[in-house]
């Protein structure tokens, strides 16, 4: 970054005052305010609004791990996952739900990529993945 130390300090102080950062000793971390922002972003997303119940039913009917994924800027974000268990993750887990991953790294993302190549899928379409089966609407 080409900014001076004083400019960076001012930015950090502003973010801290707005509640986006918390200073702990000599380091800053994201505040829990981001949890609220993320929940609001997910809950107001068109894909989540229209796909939430479908994915829940699919998970209940199949008794399988299912995901509701949206695409933004070439990455897939898991908006909802059935049978997700935080208890099984180690405290240092870097990939926790909801994840924001490149499309080629998971089944729903590959479905998005394949459908975009064939021009079959609009950006607002809903894609779910249930184990290894991709289902699109």
Order of alpha helices (4+ residues) and beta strands (2+ residues): alpha-beta-beta-alpha-alpha-beta-beta-beta-alpha-beta-beta
